[in-house]
């Protein structure tokens, strides 16, 4: 296999990520690993620990050939949109290959089978899903209960018991629904993706971030490659910027934000008056129906101006491929992809001049995200650069 895609956040890059890249190279025999990576804000509605260029550098040092940024409009969305956007980005390169993603359980056939069952959206599936939504469940929980009720006897329910499995299923759904030729390779992970307790050797990114918040950086030294550990320099705090954006926000405009529904904007605006820390506000806003991750994503959408309409347009329209970093010996891939890709390859400022309407709006949000990240971290990263490593 010449090309294998890896969709990642690397927030931050740790030993488990290194194992994943080595697995793709040694077990799958991929000649080139192309990473589709979130930028400065991530899928849980949080800022990245390190800027996107630093994290892209870590991926290249670990063995990737190229790192392409997942547009912010996708990177900060729910699992379904995140996955659709990531697969759309990967397939825009116009090359044959596969995708390898980490999971806690399940085989390739399991994921394909459940993806096809859900994608059919039978009347029974829709009715059962609606039943759980009407009962006040979150969309993620409603989907989980629907699969449990309808397909449990086939042993597929456990695929929805962990965030990595759910995300993997969404990747496969996006491939199945669009008829893409990407081959899928689920890789069994070590440990729990959401476990916040630090483990020796391979531990979750969540556990590393929890330690970084306490500023006890040395504790994670053995959980990361040396080149990644040496880059750590604190945890950027966007709390006040996010809260000030919420306080200033217009209610009518908030209704238009991605993932905002059922008057959630009113709840958040009301809570902003009495809860003067971001964590406290999120805690108060979280309910059975609205998970804390959804609240945080909505607050990031408000900060960056990511609307439902823009998200829908971004999924339909042609965007761009922003190259963050390339391995020096593989820089000829840029020329190759300029010939095969169905969208512009961005490696410098002049490449962005002719972006179409939706693509231009999405890139402006990427730029805003970078400008805000620079403001908080006091860094000066150029949005238009491509690193050759």
N, C-alpha and C positions, 0 to 999 in steps of 0.2 A: 504494500500500500504506500503510495507516494505521499498523500496528504491525510493527516488526521487532525480533526478539530478538537479543541478543549475549551469549554466555556467556564470562565472562572472569575473570581473576585480577588483572590490572593490578598485577603485582608486580615492579617498579613500573610506573606508566603511562609509556609512551614514544612516540616518533614513529610507530612502526608501529601502535600502538593508535589514535593520532589519525587516521592514514590510513584505518584500518578504519572508524571512525565517519563520516568524511567520505565514504567510498565508499558506505556505507549511505544516507546522506542524498542525495548527488548522483546516484549511478548507479542506486540502487534506488528512490529517491524516497520513502523512508519518512517519514511525518509524525512518528512518535514512535519513538525507539530506547529499548527497555527492556533494561537490562543485568541479567543474572543473575550476580552476582559472589561469589566466595569471600570468606569472612570473614577472621579473623585467622590462620588456618592454611590451607595450600594443598595441592594435589594431590601434590606431590613429598614430602610429609611434612616440610615446613619452615614456619617462621613467615613471615608476610608482612613485607616491609621496612617498610611503614607500616600503621597501623591501618586498619580497614575504612572508617571514616567519612572519613578523609583521602583514601583511594583512590576512594571513592564521589563525593566532591567533585570530584576530578579528572575523573571520567567526565562529570559534569554540566557542568563548565566546557568540556569538549571537545565537547559537543553532545547528550548523552543527555538524555532526558526524566525517567527514573526509574531508580534502582538498587535492586534487590531482592537480599537476601542469600541465597546458596545455603547451606542448612543445613550445618553442620560435618560431620555424619554423611555427607554426600555429598561435600563439598568436599575431604575428606582421604582419599577412597576411591580404588580403582583406576579405570582409565579407563572401564570398562563401567558401574560404579555411579555414578561422577561424571556421566557422560553421561545415564544414565537419570534420576538425581535432578534434573539441570539441566532436562531436557526436561519432566519431571513438574512442576517448579516453574513453568516458563514456561506450560505449557498450563493450569495451575491458575487462571490469570487469566481464562480463558474468553473470549478474544478471537481473532479470525482474524488471520493474519499470516504472517510468514516468519521464518527464522533464517539469519543470515549468519555463517560461520566461516572462519577462515584456514586454507589448506592449501598444501602445497608442489607438489602436482600433482593431476590428475584433474578430471573434469567432474561436473556434477550427475548425469548419466545413469550415469557410472561408479560413483558412490557408491550410487545407488539399486540398481543391478544387483548389486553385491557384497553390499550389505546384505540384499537379498532372498535371494541364494544362501546366505549364512551363516545367516540366520534360519530357513531351511527345515530346517536341521540334519539332512540326509540321513544314512542309515546309513554311507555312504561318508565323509562329512565327520566324523562322530563317531569312526569307526574310525581315520581318518588322524590326527585330533587326538590320540586316545589313544596312538597309536604314538609320536608325538613327546614327549608327556608322560612316557610310560614310559621314554623314552630320556634323561630328566633335563632336558629343556628347560623353561624358564619358560613360563607360560601364554601370554604375549604372543608369545614366539618360536615356540611350538608352533602358534599360530593363523597366524602369518606363513608358516611352512613348509607348513602344510596348504593354505593358499590358493595358494601357489606350486606345489605338487604337483598340485592339482586344477584350478585355474583360470588357470594362468600363460599358456596360449595365448590367453586373452582379454584380455591386457594389464592385468589387475587387480592383479597382485602388487605393483606399485610403490605402490599406495595404502597399503601397510602398511610402507613403508620409512622413515617419519618419524612422530614422536609426534603432530604436528598432524593428519596424514592419518588416523592411527588414531583419534584423538579425534573427528574429523569423521565417520568411519565409524560410530563408536558413537552419535553423535547421530542419524544417519540410521537406524541399526538400531532405536533406541528409538522413532523416529517410525513406521517401517514396522511394527514388532511390535505397537504399540498402536493403529494405525490413525488417528494424529493427522493433522490437515489442514494442519499447518505446511508451508509451501513452503520448500525449501532453496536456499541461495545460497552455494556455495563460492567464496571469494575467494583468488586466488593471492597468496601472501606474498612479501615481499622477504627474502632471507636464510634462514638455518637457525635454527629454533626452539631447538635445543640448543647452538648454537655459542657457546662461552664467550669467544671473542676479540672484543674491542670493535671495532665498525665505525663509520665516520662516517655521520651522518644517521640511517638506520634500522638498528638493531642488535637483538639478542635481549635479552629480559629477563634471561636467564641470564648474559649477558656483563656487564650492568649490575650485577647482584648480586655477581658476582665482584669487580668493581672496588670496590663499596661495602664488601666485607669487608676490603679493604686500606686503607679510610678515605681513599682518594684521590678524594674526591667530585667535584672540579672536572673530572675526566676525562670525566664523563658529561653535562656541561652541555649540549652540543650534540646529545645523543641523546634529549632529553626536552623537552616544552613547558616554558616558564619556570615556569608555576604548579606543575608537578609537581616540577621540580628544586628549587625553593625550599622544598619541604616535607621534603626529605631531611634526616634528623638522626641517621644511624647505622644499624647493623644489629642488631636485638635478638638477644641470645644466650640461647637456651633450653636449651643443652646440659646444664647441671647439673640443671635441673628435670626434664628428660627422663630423664637417667641415674638420678637419685634415685628417680623413679617406677618405673623398671625394677628397681632394687635392692630396693625394698620390695614389688614385685609378688608375688602368690601365683600359683604355677604353674598351679593348677587354674583360676583366674580368667583367666589369660592364654590358656588354651586356647579360651576363649569369645570372644576378641577377633576383630574383623573381619580377615580375610585371614591368620589364624594357622592353620597346618596342619602335619602331618607332623613334629610335635615341635619346631617352630621356636622355641617358647617356651623349651625346654631349652637350645638353642644360645645364645640371647640372654642368658639368666640366667647361664650359665657364662662367657660372654665378658665380662659386666659386672664380674667380679671382677678381671680382669687388664688390662682396657682402660679407662683412667680419663678418656678424652676421647670424646665422641660420634663424631667423625669416625673415630677409630681403631676403635671398636667396629663401626661400620657397615662399614668397610673389611674387617675380619676376618670379619664375618657374611655379606658378599656372596659369592655363588657363581654358577655357571652357571644354576642353577635359581632362586635368589633374588636379584633385582636390588636394588641399593642403594636405589632409590626405594621398593620394597616393604618393605624393612627399616625405613626411616624412617617410612613410613605406619603400620606396625605399632607402632612406638614412640610415635607420636602417639595412636593408638587406645588404647594402654595408659595414656598420660598422661590422656586425657580420658574413658576408660571407654566406648569405642565398641565394642559387641559385634556378633557376626554376627547374632544374633536381632534386635537393635534396627535394624540396617541393613536386614534383610529386611522388618521391620514398617514401616519408614519408606518403603520403596519401594511397599508395598501400601496403607498407610493415608493418610488425609487429614492434612496437616500445617498449614502456615501460610505466609504471604508477609510476611516482615519487610522493610519499606521502610526502606532506609538513607538515601536522599536523593531529593529531587524538585526539579526546576527550578521556581522560584517561579511562573512563568507557566503551568505545567502541573499545578498542585496539584489542579485539578479531576479529574485522572485518579484520585485516591484515591477520590472519590465514585463515579466510573464503575466502578472495579474492585470496590468494595464491593458493587455490584449484579451484576457479571458473574462474579466469582471463586467457585470451588467450596470455598474454604477461607478462614479468617479473614485479614483484612489487619491487620498489626500496625504501629501507628504510635506507640503509647504503652503504658505499663505496664498500664493497665486492659484493654487488648485481649487480654492473655495469660491472663486469669483463667479463661476457659472452655475452654481448650485441652484436647483429649482426651488419653488416656494416652500414646500414642506421640508425639504432637505435643509434649506437655509434657516428655517425656524428651529429645527432640531440642532443644527450646528451652533446657533446663537445660544441655545440653552447649555450646550457643552461648554461654550466659552464663558458664560455666566458662572457656571459651576466651578470652572477653573479660576476665574477672577475672585470669587468668594473664598475659595480654598487658599489662594495666595494671600488674601487679606488676613485670614485667621492665622495661617501658619507663618506669615511674613516671608514667604518664598516668592521667587520670581520665575515661574515656569511659563515658557512660551507655548501657547495653545497650538501654534502652527508647526512646531518642530517635529522631526522624526529622528530618533536616536539610532545610530549605527554602532553596534557593540561587538 
